[in-house]
């Protein structure tokens, strides 16, 4: 296997996190990065990613609908208070 060097600038906090995670796993930081990015997600991970994306989309749609409904209610209250005056 051919290799190539990669130099990556990160925050001290991120570096500490990588070092901590690698130490817990009993591997080097380089191996940790390779394992996290070279592996294909399991079917469960792929499904979780798809569900998470779907949840994010539906949450955004729901928020927009709720905002629109709230604006309609508020506009209706303004109109009814003007009509009553």
mmCIF file of the N, C-alpha and C atoms, coordinates in Angstrom:
data_MODEL
# 
_entry.id   MODEL 
# 
loop_
_atom_site.group_PDB 
_atom_site.id 
_atom_site.type_symbol 
_atom_site.label_atom_id 
_atom_site.label_alt_id 
_atom_site.label_comp_id 
_atom_site.label_asym_id 
_atom_site.label_entity_id 
_atom_site.label_seq_id 
_atom_site.pdbx_PDB_ins_code 
_atom_site.Cartn_x 
_atom_site.Cartn_y 
_atom_site.Cartn_z 
_atom_site.occupancy 
_atom_site.B_iso_or_equiv 
_atom_site.pdbx_formal_charge 
_atom_site.auth_seq_id 
_atom_site.auth_comp_id 
_atom_site.auth_asym_id 
_atom_site.auth_atom_id 
_atom_site.pdbx_PDB_model_num 
ATOM 1   N N  . UNK A 1 1  ? 0.845   -1.181 0.000  1.00 0.00 ? 1  UNK A N  1 
ATOM 2   C CA . UNK A 1 1  ? 0.000   0.000  0.000  1.00 0.00 ? 1  UNK A CA 1 
ATOM 3   C C  . UNK A 1 1  ? 0.885   1.236  0.000  1.00 0.00 ? 1  UNK A C  1 
ATOM 4   N N  . UNK A 1 2  ? 0.621   2.135  -0.941 1.00 0.00 ? 2  UNK A N  1 
ATOM 5   C CA . UNK A 1 2  ? 1.336   3.404  -0.969 1.00 0.00 ? 2  UNK A CA 1 
ATOM 6   C C  . UNK A 1 2  ? 0.766   4.313  0.101  1.00 0.00 ? 2  UNK A C  1 
ATOM 7   N N  . UNK A 1 3  ? 1.604   5.160  0.627  1.00 0.00 ? 3  UNK A N  1 
ATOM 8   C CA . UNK A 1 3  ? 1.139   6.110  1.621  1.00 0.00 ? 3  UNK A CA 1 
ATOM 9   C C  . UNK A 1 3  ? 1.557   7.514  1.215  1.00 0.00 ? 3  UNK A C  1 
ATOM 10  N N  . UNK A 1 4  ? 0.885   8.493  1.772  1.00 0.00 ? 4  UNK A N  1 
ATOM 11  C CA . UNK A 1 4  ? 1.221   9.894  1.557  1.00 0.00 ? 4  UNK A CA 1 
ATOM 12  C C  . UNK A 1 4  ? 1.017   10.613 2.882  1.00 0.00 ? 4  UNK A C  1 
ATOM 13  N N  . UNK A 1 5  ? 1.840   11.586 3.120  1.00 0.00 ? 5  UNK A N  1 
ATOM 14  C CA . UNK A 1 5  ? 1.754   12.336 4.374  1.00 0.00 ? 5  UNK A CA 1 
ATOM 15  C C  . UNK A 1 5  ? 0.695   13.423 4.264  1.00 0.00 ? 5  UNK A C  1 
ATOM 16  N N  . UNK A 1 6  ? -0.041  13.617 5.345  1.00 0.00 ? 6  UNK A N  1 
ATOM 17  C CA . UNK A 1 6  ? -1.069  14.647 5.423  1.00 0.00 ? 6  UNK A CA 1 
ATOM 18  C C  . UNK A 1 6  ? -0.807  15.469 6.674  1.00 0.00 ? 6  UNK A C  1 
ATOM 19  N N  . UNK A 1 7  ? -0.662  16.770 6.503  1.00 0.00 ? 7  UNK A N  1 
ATOM 20  C CA . UNK A 1 7  ? -0.500  17.661 7.642  1.00 0.00 ? 7  UNK A CA 1 
ATOM 21  C C  . UNK A 1 7  ? -1.799  18.420 7.810  1.00 0.00 ? 7  UNK A C  1 
ATOM 22  N N  . UNK A 1 8  ? -2.306  18.407 9.001  1.00 0.00 ? 8  UNK A N  1 
ATOM 23  C CA . UNK A 1 8  ? -3.619  18.974 9.258  1.00 0.00 ? 8  UNK A CA 1 
ATOM 24  C C  . UNK A 1 8  ? -3.530  19.914 10.455 1.00 0.00 ? 8  UNK A C  1 
ATOM 25  N N  . UNK A 1 9  ? -3.996  21.150 10.295 1.00 0.00 ? 9  UNK A N  1 
ATOM 26  C CA . UNK A 1 9  ? -4.024  22.099 11.398 1.00 0.00 ? 9  UNK A CA 1 
ATOM 27  C C  . UNK A 1 9  ? -5.391  22.040 12.063 1.00 0.00 ? 9  UNK A C  1 
ATOM 28  N N  . UNK A 1 10 ? -5.399  21.848 13.380 1.00 0.00 ? 10 UNK A N  1 
ATOM 29  C CA . UNK A 1 10 ? -6.638  21.768 14.150 1.00 0.00 ? 10 UNK A CA 1 
ATOM 30  C C  . UNK A 1 10 ? -6.476  22.593 15.422 1.00 0.00 ? 10 UNK A C  1 
ATOM 31  N N  . UNK A 1 11 ? -7.573  22.824 16.098 1.00 0.00 ? 11 UNK A N  1 
ATOM 32  C CA . UNK A 1 11 ? -7.511  23.540 17.368 1.00 0.00 ? 11 UNK A CA 1 
ATOM 33  C C  . UNK A 1 11 ? -6.879  22.625 18.421 1.00 0.00 ? 11 UNK A C  1 
ATOM 34  N N  . UNK A 1 12 ? -6.311  23.212 19.456 1.00 0.00 ? 12 UNK A N  1 
ATOM 35  C CA . UNK A 1 12 ? -5.755  22.375 20.530 1.00 0.00 ? 12 UNK A CA 1 
ATOM 36  C C  . UNK A 1 12 ? -6.813  21.461 21.154 1.00 0.00 ? 12 UNK A C  1 
ATOM 37  N N  . UNK A 1 13 ? -8.047  21.944 21.256 1.00 0.00 ? 13 UNK A N  1 
ATOM 38  C CA . UNK A 1 13 ? -9.119  21.133 21.834 1.00 0.00 ? 13 UNK A CA 1 
ATOM 39  C C  . UNK A 1 13 ? -9.416  19.915 20.967 1.00 0.00 ? 13 UNK A C  1 
ATOM 40  N N  . UNK A 1 14 ? -9.444  20.130 19.639 1.00 0.00 ? 14 UNK A N  1 
ATOM 41  C CA . UNK A 1 14 ? -9.720  19.016 18.733 1.00 0.00 ? 14 UNK A CA 1 
ATOM 42  C C  . UNK A 1 14 ? -8.590  17.987 18.781 1.00 0.00 ? 14 UNK A C  1 
ATOM 43  N N  . UNK A 1 15 ? -7.358  18.492 18.833 1.00 0.00 ? 15 UNK A N  1 
ATOM 44  C CA . UNK A 1 15 ? -6.204  17.588 18.920 1.00 0.00 ? 15 UNK A CA 1 
ATOM 45  C C  . UNK A 1 15 ? -6.288  16.760 20.199 1.00 0.00 ? 15 UNK A C  1 
ATOM 46  N N  . UNK A 1 16 ? -6.630  17.398 21.304 1.00 0.00 ? 16 UNK A N  1 
ATOM 47  C CA . UNK A 1 16 ? -6.761  16.681 22.576 1.00 0.00 ? 16 UNK A CA 1 
ATOM 48  C C  . UNK A 1 16 ? -7.839  15.609 22.490 1.00 0.00 ? 16 UNK A C  1 
ATOM 49  N N  . UNK A 1 17 ? -8.936  15.948 21.833 1.00 0.00 ? 17 UNK A N  1 
ATOM 50  C CA . UNK A 1 17 ? -10.020 14.975 21.678 1.00 0.00 ? 17 UNK A CA 1 
ATOM 51  C C  . UNK A 1 17 ? -9.569  13.767 20.861 1.00 0.00 ? 17 UNK A C  1 
ATOM 52  N N  . UNK A 1 18 ? -8.854  14.025 19.764 1.00 0.00 ? 18 UNK A N  1 
ATOM 53  C CA . UNK A 1 18 ? -8.341  12.915 18.950 1.00 0.00 ? 18 UNK A CA 1 
ATOM 54  C C  . UNK A 1 18 ? -7.382  12.050 19.762 1.00 0.00 ? 18 UNK A C  1 
ATOM 55  N N  . UNK A 1 19 ? -6.490  12.696 20.513 1.00 0.00 ? 19 UNK A N  1 
ATOM 56  C CA . UNK A 1 19 ? -5.526  11.945 21.318 1.00 0.00 ? 19 UNK A CA 1 
ATOM 57  C C  . UNK A 1 19 ? -6.234  11.116 22.391 1.00 0.00 ? 19 UNK A C  1 
ATOM 58  N N  . UNK A 1 20 ? -7.237  11.692 23.022 1.00 0.00 ? 20 UNK A N  1 
ATOM 59  C CA . UNK A 1 20 ? -8.010  10.987 24.049 1.00 0.00 ? 20 UNK A CA 1 
ATOM 60  C C  . UNK A 1 20 ? -8.731  9.776  23.450 1.00 0.00 ? 20 UNK A C  1 
ATOM 61  N N  . UNK A 1 21 ? -9.389  10.001 22.293 1.00 0.00 ? 21 UNK A N  1 
ATOM 62  C CA . UNK A 1 21 ? -10.113 8.909  21.632 1.00 0.00 ? 21 UNK A CA 1 
ATOM 63  C C  . UNK A 1 21 ? -9.159  7.790  21.199 1.00 0.00 ? 21 UNK A C  1 
ATOM 64  N N  . UNK A 1 22 ? -7.999  8.185  20.676 1.00 0.00 ? 22 UNK A N  1 
ATOM 65  C CA . UNK A 1 22 ? -7.017  7.194  20.235 1.00 0.00 ? 22 UNK A CA 1 
ATOM 66  C C  . UNK A 1 22 ? -6.485  6.405  21.420 1.00 0.00 ? 22 UNK A C  1 
ATOM 67  N N  . UNK A 1 23 ? -6.220  7.098  22.515 1.00 0.00 ? 23 UNK A N  1 
ATOM 68  C CA . UNK A 1 23 ? -5.715  6.416  23.709 1.00 0.00 ? 23 UNK A CA 1 
ATOM 69  C C  . UNK A 1 23 ? -6.739  5.418  24.233 1.00 0.00 ? 23 UNK A C  1 
ATOM 70  N N  . UNK A 1 24 ? -7.993  5.820  24.261 1.00 0.00 ? 24 UNK A N  1 
ATOM 71  C CA . UNK A 1 24 ? -9.056  4.904  24.719 1.00 0.00 ? 24 UNK A CA 1 
ATOM 72  C C  . UNK A 1 24 ? -9.131  3.657  23.845 1.00 0.00 ? 24 UNK A C  1 
ATOM 73  N N  . UNK A 1 25 ? -8.924  3.858  22.541 1.00 0.00 ? 25 UNK A N  1 
ATOM 74  C CA . UNK A 1 25 ? -9.000  2.731  21.606 1.00 0.00 ? 25 UNK A CA 1 
ATOM 75  C C  . UNK A 1 25 ? -7.703  1.935  21.560 1.00 0.00 ? 25 UNK A C  1 
ATOM 76  N N  . UNK A 1 26 ? -6.640  2.468  22.176 1.00 0.00 ? 26 UNK A N  1 
ATOM 77  C CA . UNK A 1 26 ? -5.360  1.767  22.174 1.00 0.00 ? 26 UNK A CA 1 
ATOM 78  C C  . UNK A 1 26 ? -4.655  1.810  20.832 1.00 0.00 ? 26 UNK A C  1 
ATOM 79  N N  . UNK A 1 27 ? -4.877  2.882  20.080 1.00 0.00 ? 27 UNK A N  1 
ATOM 80  C CA . UNK A 1 27 ? -4.261  3.031  18.753 1.00 0.00 ? 27 UNK A CA 1 
ATOM 81  C C  . UNK A 1 27 ? -3.677  4.440  18.620 1.00 0.00 ? 27 UNK A C  1 
ATOM 82  N N  . UNK A 1 28 ? -2.935  4.650  17.553 1.00 0.00 ? 28 UNK A N  1 
ATOM 83  C CA . UNK A 1 28 ? -2.369  5.979  17.311 1.00 0.00 ? 28 UNK A CA 1 
ATOM 84  C C  . UNK A 1 28 ? -3.448  6.912  16.758 1.00 0.00 ? 28 UNK A C  1 
ATOM 85  N N  . UNK A 1 29 ? -3.166  8.201  16.833 1.00 0.00 ? 29 UNK A N  1 
ATOM 86  C CA . UNK A 1 29 ? -4.100  9.179  16.267 1.00 0.00 ? 29 UNK A CA 1 
ATOM 87  C C  . UNK A 1 29 ? -4.255  8.941  14.763 1.00 0.00 ? 29 UNK A C  1 
ATOM 88  N N  . UNK A 1 30 ? -3.146  8.644  14.089 1.00 0.00 ? 30 UNK A N  1 
ATOM 89  C CA . UNK A 1 30 ? -3.214  8.384  12.645 1.00 0.00 ? 30 UNK A CA 1 
ATOM 90  C C  . UNK A 1 30 ? -4.121  7.200  12.342 1.00 0.00 ? 30 UNK A C  1 
ATOM 91  N N  . UNK A 1 31 ? -3.990  6.131  13.130 1.00 0.00 ? 31 UNK A N  1 
ATOM 92  C CA . UNK A 1 31 ? -4.843  4.954  12.912 1.00 0.00 ? 31 UNK A CA 1 
ATOM 93  C C  . UNK A 1 31 ? -6.299  5.285  13.204 1.00 0.00 ? 31 UNK A C  1 
ATOM 94  N N  . UNK A 1 32 ? -6.544  6.079  14.239 1.00 0.00 ? 32 UNK A N  1 
ATOM 95  C CA . UNK A 1 32 ? -7.910  6.486  14.569 1.00 0.00 ? 32 UNK A CA 1 
ATOM 96  C C  . UNK A 1 32 ? -8.544  7.224  13.392 1.00 0.00 ? 32 UNK A C  1 
ATOM 97  N N  . UNK A 1 33 ? -7.820  8.176  12.828 1.00 0.00 ? 33 UNK A N  1 
ATOM 98  C CA . UNK A 1 33 ? -8.339  8.943  11.694 1.00 0.00 ? 33 UNK A CA 1 
ATOM 99  C C  . UNK A 1 33 ? -8.589  8.026  10.504 1.00 0.00 ? 33 UNK A C  1 
ATOM 100 N N  . UNK A 1 34 ? -7.628  7.127  10.217 1.00 0.00 ? 34 UNK A N  1 
ATOM 101 C CA . UNK A 1 34 ? -7.825  6.199  9.095  1.00 0.00 ? 34 UNK A CA 1 
ATOM 102 C C  . UNK A 1 34 ? -9.060  5.339  9.304  1.00 0.00 ? 34 UNK A C  1 
ATOM 103 N N  . UNK A 1 35 ? -9.215  4.800  10.497 1.00 0.00 ? 35 UNK A N  1 
ATOM 104 C CA . UNK A 1 35 ? -10.367 3.927  10.758 1.00 0.00 ? 35 UNK A CA 1 
ATOM 105 C C  . UNK A 1 35 ? -11.687 4.672  10.641 1.00 0.00 ? 35 UNK A C  1 
ATOM 106 N N  . UNK A 1 36 ? -11.712 5.897  11.095 1.00 0.00 ? 36 UNK A N  1 
ATOM 107 C CA . UNK A 1 36 ? -12.964 6.660  11.041 1.00 0.00 ? 36 UNK A CA 1 
ATOM 108 C C  . UNK A 1 36 ? -13.338 7.073  9.631  1.00 0.00 ? 36 UNK A C  1 
ATOM 109 N N  . UNK A 1 37 ? -12.354 7.249  8.768  1.00 0.00 ? 37 UNK A N  1 
ATOM 110 C CA . UNK A 1 37 ? -12.670 7.750  7.436  1.00 0.00 ? 37 UNK A CA 1 
ATOM 111 C C  . UNK A 1 37 ? -12.528 6.732  6.325  1.00 0.00 ? 37 UNK A C  1 
ATOM 112 N N  . UNK A 1 38 ? -11.859 5.641  6.563  1.00 0.00 ? 38 UNK A N  1 
ATOM 113 C CA . UNK A 1 38 ? -11.693 4.641  5.506  1.00 0.00 ? 38 UNK A CA 1 
ATOM 114 C C  . UNK A 1 38 ? -12.737 3.542  5.558  1.00 0.00 ? 38 UNK A C  1 
ATOM 115 N N  . UNK A 1 39 ? -13.422 3.411  6.662  1.00 0.00 ? 39 UNK A N  1 
ATOM 116 C CA . UNK A 1 39 ? -14.373 2.310  6.780  1.00 0.00 ? 39 UNK A CA 1 
ATOM 117 C C  . UNK A 1 39 ? -15.715 2.677  6.162  1.00 0.00 ? 39 UNK A C  1 
ATOM 118 N N  . UNK A 1 40 ? -16.347 1.689  5.622  1.00 0.00 ? 40 UNK A N  1 
ATOM 119 C CA . UNK A 1 40 ? -17.696 1.852  5.087  1.00 0.00 ? 40 UNK A CA 1 
ATOM 120 C C  . UNK A 1 40 ? -18.669 1.708  6.246  1.00 0.00 ? 40 UNK A C  1 
ATOM 121 N N  . UNK A 1 41 ? -19.656 2.613  6.329  1.00 0.00 ? 41 UNK A N  1 
ATOM 122 C CA . UNK A 1 41 ? -20.594 2.498  7.448  1.00 0.00 ? 41 UNK A CA 1 
ATOM 123 C C  . UNK A 1 41 ? -21.381 1.184  7.395  1.00 0.00 ? 41 UNK A C  1 
ATOM 124 N N  . UNK A 1 42 ? -21.675 0.671  8.577  1.00 0.00 ? 42 UNK A N  1 
ATOM 125 C CA . UNK A 1 42 ? -22.485 -0.544 8.660  1.00 0.00 ? 42 UNK A CA 1 
ATOM 126 C C  . UNK A 1 42 ? -23.890 -0.225 8.162  1.00 0.00 ? 42 UNK A C  1 
ATOM 127 N N  . UNK A 1 43 ? -24.687 -1.231 7.843  1.00 0.00 ? 43 UNK A N  1 
ATOM 128 C CA . UNK A 1 43 ? -26.066 -0.963 7.422  1.00 0.00 ? 43 UNK A CA 1 
ATOM 129 C C  . UNK A 1 43 ? -26.837 -0.162 8.469  1.00 0.00 ? 43 UNK A C  1 
ATOM 130 N N  . UNK A 1 44 ? -26.569 -0.439 9.739  1.00 0.00 ? 44 UNK A N  1 
ATOM 131 C CA . UNK A 1 44 ? -27.250 0.300  10.805 1.00 0.00 ? 44 UNK A CA 1 
ATOM 132 C C  . UNK A 1 44 ? -26.842 1.772  10.808 1.00 0.00 ? 44 UNK A C  1 
ATOM 133 N N  . UNK A 1 45 ? -25.535 2.025  10.620 1.00 0.00 ? 45 UNK A N  1 
ATOM 134 C CA . UNK A 1 45 ? -25.053 3.408  10.576 1.00 0.00 ? 45 UNK A CA 1 
ATOM 135 C C  . UNK A 1 45 ? -25.619 4.147  9.364  1.00 0.00 ? 45 UNK A C  1 
ATOM 136 N N  . UNK A 1 46 ? -25.672 3.466  8.229  1.00 0.00 ? 46 UNK A N  1 
ATOM 137 C CA . UNK A 1 46 ? -26.229 4.079  7.022  1.00 0.00 ? 46 UNK A CA 1 
ATOM 138 C C  . UNK A 1 46 ? -27.705 4.419  7.222  1.00 0.00 ? 46 UNK A C  1 
ATOM 139 N N  . UNK A 1 47 ? -28.440 3.505  7.845  1.00 0.00 ? 47 UNK A N  1 
ATOM 140 C CA . UNK A 1 47 ? -29.857 3.748  8.119  1.00 0.00 ? 47 UNK A CA 1 
ATOM 141 C C  . UNK A 1 47 ? -30.024 4.906  9.095  1.00 0.00 ? 47 UNK A C  1 
ATOM 142 N N  . UNK A 1 48 ? -29.187 4.950  10.114 1.00 0.00 ? 48 UNK A N  1 
ATOM 143 C CA . UNK A 1 48 ? -29.256 6.038  11.091 1.00 0.00 ? 48 UNK A CA 1 
ATOM 144 C C  . UNK A 1 48 ? -28.956 7.377  10.422 1.00 0.00 ? 48 UNK A C  1 
ATOM 145 N N  . UNK A 1 49 ? -27.983 7.402  9.544  1.00 0.00 ? 49 UNK A N  1 
ATOM 146 C CA . UNK A 1 49 ? -27.669 8.643  8.814  1.00 0.00 ? 49 UNK A CA 1 
ATOM 147 C C  . UNK A 1 49 ? -28.857 9.087  7.959  1.00 0.00 ? 49 UNK A C  1 
ATOM 148 N N  . UNK A 1 50 ? -29.481 8.136  7.283  1.00 0.00 ? 50 UNK A N  1 
ATOM 149 C CA . UNK A 1 50 ? -30.636 8.465  6.442  1.00 0.00 ? 50 UNK A CA 1 
ATOM 150 C C  . UNK A 1 50 ? -31.795 8.974  7.293  1.00 0.00 ? 50 UNK A C  1 
ATOM 151 N N  . UNK A 1 51 ? -32.047 8.316  8.420  1.00 0.00 ? 51 UNK A N  1 
ATOM 152 C CA . UNK A 1 51 ? -33.127 8.753  9.304  1.00 0.00 ? 51 UNK A CA 1 
ATOM 153 C C  . UNK A 1 51 ? -32.843 10.132 9.896  1.00 0.00 ? 51 UNK A C  1 
ATOM 154 N N  . UNK A 1 52 ? -31.597 10.379 10.242 1.00 0.00 ? 52 UNK A N  1 
ATOM 155 C CA . UNK A 1 52 ? -31.214 11.685 10.781 1.00 0.00 ? 52 UNK A CA 1 
ATOM 156 C C  . UNK A 1 52 ? -31.429 12.777 9.745  1.00 0.00 ? 52 UNK A C  1 
ATOM 157 N N  . UNK A 1 53 ? -31.045 12.518 8.517  1.00 0.00 ? 53 UNK A N  1 
ATOM 158 C CA . UNK A 1 53 ? -31.251 13.502 7.445  1.00 0.00 ? 53 UNK A CA 1 
ATOM 159 C C  . UNK A 1 53 ? -32.735 13.758 7.231  1.00 0.00 ? 53 UNK A C  1 
ATOM 160 N N  . UNK A 1 54 ? -33.525 12.697 7.245  1.00 0.00 ? 54 UNK A N  1 
ATOM 161 C CA . UNK A 1 54 ? -34.974 12.840 7.074  1.00 0.00 ? 54 UNK A CA 1 
ATOM 162 C C  . UNK A 1 54 ? -35.581 13.640 8.227  1.00 0.00 ? 54 UNK A C  1 
ATOM 163 N N  . UNK A 1 55 ? -35.125 13.366 9.428  1.00 0.00 ? 55 UNK A N  1 
ATOM 164 C CA . UNK A 1 55 ? -35.610 14.100 10.600 1.00 0.00 ? 55 UNK A CA 1 
ATOM 165 C C  . UNK A 1 55 ? -35.265 15.585 10.507 1.00 0.00 ? 55 UNK A C  1 
ATOM 166 N N  . UNK A 1 56 ? -34.055 15.886 10.068 1.00 0.00 ? 56 UNK A N  1 
ATOM 167 C CA . UNK A 1 56 ? -33.664 17.298 9.913  1.00 0.00 ? 56 UNK A CA 1 
ATOM 168 C C  . UNK A 1 56 ? -34.540 18.004 8.885  1.00 0.00 ? 56 UNK A C  1 
ATOM 169 N N  . UNK A 1 57 ? -34.806 17.332 7.761  1.00 0.00 ? 57 UNK A N  1 
ATOM 170 C CA . UNK A 1 57 ? -35.657 17.940 6.727  1.00 0.00 ? 57 UNK A CA 1 
ATOM 171 C C  . UNK A 1 57 ? -37.069 18.162 7.251  1.00 0.00 ? 57 UNK A C  1 
ATOM 172 N N  . UNK A 1 58 ? -37.621 17.151 7.908  1.00 0.00 ? 58 UNK A N  1 
ATOM 173 C CA . UNK A 1 58 ? -38.999 17.289 8.379  1.00 0.00 ? 58 UNK A CA 1 
ATOM 174 C C  . UNK A 1 58 ? -39.101 18.312 9.504  1.00 0.00 ? 58 UNK A C  1 
ATOM 175 N N  . UNK A 1 59 ? -38.072 18.430 10.320 1.00 0.00 ? 59 UNK A N  1 
ATOM 176 C CA . UNK A 1 59 ? -38.069 19.440 11.376 1.00 0.00 ? 59 UNK A CA 1 
ATOM 177 C C  . UNK A 1 59 ? -38.074 20.838 10.772 1.00 0.00 ? 59 UNK A C  1 
ATOM 178 N N  . UNK A 1 60 ? -37.282 21.054 9.745  1.00 0.00 ? 60 UNK A N  1 
ATOM 179 C CA . UNK A 1 60 ? -37.246 22.358 9.088  1.00 0.00 ? 60 UNK A CA 1 
ATOM 180 C C  . UNK A 1 60 ? -38.603 22.681 8.464  1.00 0.00 ? 60 UNK A C  1 
ATOM 181 N N  . UNK A 1 61 ? -39.225 21.702 7.820  1.00 0.00 ? 61 UNK A N  1 
ATOM 182 C CA . UNK A 1 61 ? -40.538 21.901 7.215  1.00 0.00 ? 61 UNK A CA 1 
ATOM 183 C C  . UNK A 1 61 ? -41.590 22.208 8.278  1.00 0.00 ? 61 UNK A C  1 
ATOM 184 N N  . UNK A 1 62 ? -41.535 21.483 9.372  1.00 0.00 ? 62 UNK A N  1 
ATOM 185 C CA . UNK A 1 62 ? -42.495 21.693 10.460 1.00 0.00 ? 62 UNK A CA 1 
ATOM 186 C C  . UNK A 1 62 ? -42.325 23.069 11.086 1.00 0.00 ? 62 UNK A C  1 
ATOM 187 N N  . UNK A 1 63 ? -41.096 23.477 11.301 1.00 0.00 ? 63 UNK A N  1 
ATOM 188 C CA . UNK A 1 63 ? -40.847 24.815 11.861 1.00 0.00 ? 63 UNK A CA 1 
ATOM 189 C C  . UNK A 1 63 ? -41.414 25.898 10.955 1.00 0.00 ? 63 UNK A C  1 
ATOM 190 N N  . UNK A 1 64 ? -41.182 25.758 9.656  1.00 0.00 ? 64 UNK A N  1 
ATOM 191 C CA . UNK A 1 64 ? -41.696 26.749 8.709  1.00 0.00 ? 64 UNK A CA 1 
ATOM 192 C C  . UNK A 1 64 ? -43.222 26.782 8.743  1.00 0.00 ? 64 UNK A C  1 
ATOM 193 N N  . UNK A 1 65 ? -43.857 25.627 8.811  1.00 0.00 ? 65 UNK A N  1 
ATOM 194 C CA . UNK A 1 65 ? -45.319 25.572 8.860  1.00 0.00 ? 65 UNK A CA 1 
ATOM 195 C C  . UNK A 1 65 ? -45.843 26.190 10.154 1.00 0.00 ? 65 UNK A C  1 
ATOM 196 N N  . UNK A 1 66 ? -45.178 25.919 11.262 1.00 0.00 ? 66 UNK A N  1 
ATOM 197 C CA . UNK A 1 66 ? -45.598 26.503 12.536 1.00 0.00 ? 66 UNK A CA 1 
ATOM 198 C C  . UNK A 1 66 ? -45.439 28.025 12.539 1.00 0.00 ? 66 UNK A C  1 
ATOM 199 N N  . UNK A 1 67 ? -44.349 28.514 11.965 1.00 0.00 ? 67 UNK A N  1 
ATOM 200 C CA . UNK A 1 67 ? -44.158 29.964 11.869 1.00 0.00 ? 67 UNK A CA 1 
ATOM 201 C C  . UNK A 1 67 ? -45.270 30.604 11.042 1.00 0.00 ? 67 UNK A C  1 
ATOM 202 N N  . UNK A 1 68 ? -45.584 29.978 9.915  1.00 0.00 ? 68 UNK A N  1 
ATOM 203 C CA . UNK A 1 68 ? -46.639 30.505 9.049  1.00 0.00 ? 68 UNK A CA 1 
ATOM 204 C C  . UNK A 1 68 ? -47.987 30.486 9.765  1.00 0.00 ? 68 UNK A C  1 
ATOM 205 N N  . UNK A 1 69 ? -48.285 29.418 10.486 1.00 0.00 ? 69 UNK A N  1 
ATOM 206 C CA . UNK A 1 69 ? -49.546 29.329 11.217 1.00 0.00 ? 69 UNK A CA 1 
ATOM 207 C C  . UNK A 1 69 ? -49.607 30.382 12.317 1.00 0.00 ? 69 UNK A C  1 
ATOM 208 N N  . UNK A 1 70 ? -48.521 30.586 13.024 1.00 0.00 ? 70 UNK A N  1 
ATOM 209 C CA . UNK A 1 70 ? -48.475 31.592 14.076 1.00 0.00 ? 70 UNK A CA 1 
ATOM 210 C C  . UNK A 1 70 ? -48.683 32.990 13.499 1.00 0.00 ? 70 UNK A C  1 
ATOM 211 N N  . UNK A 1 71 ? -48.059 33.266 12.378 1.00 0.00 ? 71 UNK A N  1 
ATOM 212 C CA . UNK A 1 71 ? -48.246 34.563 11.725 1.00 0.00 ? 71 UNK A CA 1 
ATOM 213 C C  . UNK A 1 71 ? -49.698 34.749 11.308 1.00 0.00 ? 71 UNK A C  1 
ATOM 214 N N  . UNK A 1 72 ? -50.326 33.699 10.797 1.00 0.00 ? 72 UNK A N  1 
ATOM 215 C CA . UNK A 1 72 ? -51.734 33.784 10.388 1.00 0.00 ? 72 UNK A CA 1 
ATOM 216 C C  . UNK A 1 72 ? -52.634 34.046 11.594 1.00 0.00 ? 72 UNK A C  1 
ATOM 217 N N  . UNK A 1 73 ? -52.356 33.386 12.701 1.00 0.00 ? 73 UNK A N  1 
ATOM 218 C CA . UNK A 1 73 ? -53.148 33.600 13.918 1.00 0.00 ? 73 UNK A CA 1 
ATOM 219 C C  . UNK A 1 73 ? -52.962 35.025 14.415 1.00 0.00 ? 73 UNK A C  1 
ATOM 220 N N  . UNK A 1 74 ? -51.732 35.481 14.433 1.00 0.00 ? 74 UNK A N  1 
ATOM 221 C CA . UNK A 1 74 ? -51.467 36.843 14.899 1.00 0.00 ? 74 UNK A CA 1 
ATOM 222 C C  . UNK A 1 74 ? -52.119 37.871 13.981 1.00 0.00 ? 74 UNK A C  1 
ATOM 223 N N  . UNK A 1 75 ? -52.080 37.634 12.683 1.00 0.00 ? 75 UNK A N  1 
ATOM 224 C CA . UNK A 1 75 ? -52.732 38.553 11.738 1.00 0.00 ? 75 UNK A CA 1 
ATOM 225 C C  . UNK A 1 75 ? -54.243 38.526 11.956 1.00 0.00 ? 75 UNK A C  1 
ATOM 226 N N  . UNK A 1 76 ? -54.803 37.356 12.211 1.00 0.00 ? 76 UNK A N  1 
ATOM 227 C CA . UNK A 1 76 ? -56.234 37.250 12.480 1.00 0.00 ? 76 UNK A CA 1 
ATOM 228 C C  . UNK A 1 76 ? -56.626 37.991 13.740 1.00 0.00 ? 76 UNK A C  1 
ATOM 229 N N  . UNK A 1 77 ? -55.819 37.942 14.774 1.00 0.00 ? 77 UNK A N  1 
ATOM 230 C CA . UNK A 1 77 ? -56.100 38.670 16.022 1.00 0.00 ? 77 UNK A CA 1 
ATOM 231 C C  . UNK A 1 77 ? -56.065 40.171 15.773 1.00 0.00 ? 77 UNK A C  1 
ATOM 232 N N  . UNK A 1 78 ? -55.093 40.613 14.991 1.00 0.00 ? 78 UNK A N  1 
ATOM 233 C CA . UNK A 1 78 ? -54.995 42.056 14.677 1.00 0.00 ? 78 UNK A CA 1 
ATOM 234 C C  . UNK A 1 78 ? -56.229 42.499 13.913 1.00 0.00 ? 78 UNK A C  1 
ATOM 235 N N  . UNK A 1 79 ? -56.635 41.702 12.937 1.00 0.00 ? 79 UNK A N  1 
ATOM 236 C CA . UNK A 1 79 ? -57.795 42.054 12.122 1.00 0.00 ? 79 UNK A CA 1 
ATOM 237 C C  . UNK A 1 79 ? -59.082 42.070 12.958 1.00 0.00 ? 79 UNK A C  1 
ATOM 238 N N  . UNK A 1 80 ? -59.232 41.109 13.871 1.00 0.00 ? 80 UNK A N  1 
ATOM 239 C CA . UNK A 1 80 ? -60.448 41.068 14.687 1.00 0.00 ? 80 UNK A CA 1 
ATOM 240 C C  . UNK A 1 80 ? -60.471 42.205 15.704 1.00 0.00 ? 80 UNK A C  1 
ATOM 241 N N  . UNK A 1 81 ? -59.297 42.607 16.203 1.00 0.00 ? 81 UNK A N  1 
ATOM 242 C CA . UNK A 1 81 ? -59.286 43.731 17.147 1.00 0.00 ? 81 UNK A CA 1 
ATOM 243 C C  . UNK A 1 81 ? -59.540 45.043 16.420 1.00 0.00 ? 81 UNK A C  1 
ATOM 244 N N  . UNK A 1 82 ? -59.138 45.150 15.160 1.00 0.00 ? 82 UNK A N  1 
ATOM 245 C CA . UNK A 1 82 ? -59.430 46.350 14.374 1.00 0.00 ? 82 UNK A CA 1 
ATOM 246 C C  . UNK A 1 82 ? -60.917 46.431 14.046 1.00 0.00 ? 82 UNK A C  1 
ATOM 247 N N  . UNK A 1 83 ? -61.508 45.282 13.742 1.00 0.00 ? 83 UNK A N  1 
ATOM 248 C CA . UNK A 1 83 ? -62.936 45.238 13.409 1.00 0.00 ? 83 UNK A CA 1 
ATOM 249 C C  . UNK A 1 83 ? -63.772 45.567 14.645 1.00 0.00 ? 83 UNK A C  1 
ATOM 250 N N  . UNK A 1 84 ? -63.315 45.164 15.826 1.00 0.00 ? 84 UNK A N  1 
ATOM 251 C CA . UNK A 1 84 ? -64.053 45.422 17.050 1.00 0.00 ? 84 UNK A CA 1 
ATOM 252 C C  . UNK A 1 84 ? -63.971 46.900 17.458 1.00 0.00 ? 84 UNK A C  1 
ATOM 253 N N  . UNK A 1 85 ? -62.928 47.595 17.007 1.00 0.00 ? 85 UNK A N  1 
ATOM 254 C CA . UNK A 1 85 ? -62.763 49.005 17.403 1.00 0.00 ? 85 UNK A CA 1 
ATOM 255 C C  . UNK A 1 85 ? -63.615 49.900 16.617 1.00 0.00 ? 85 UNK A C  1 
# 
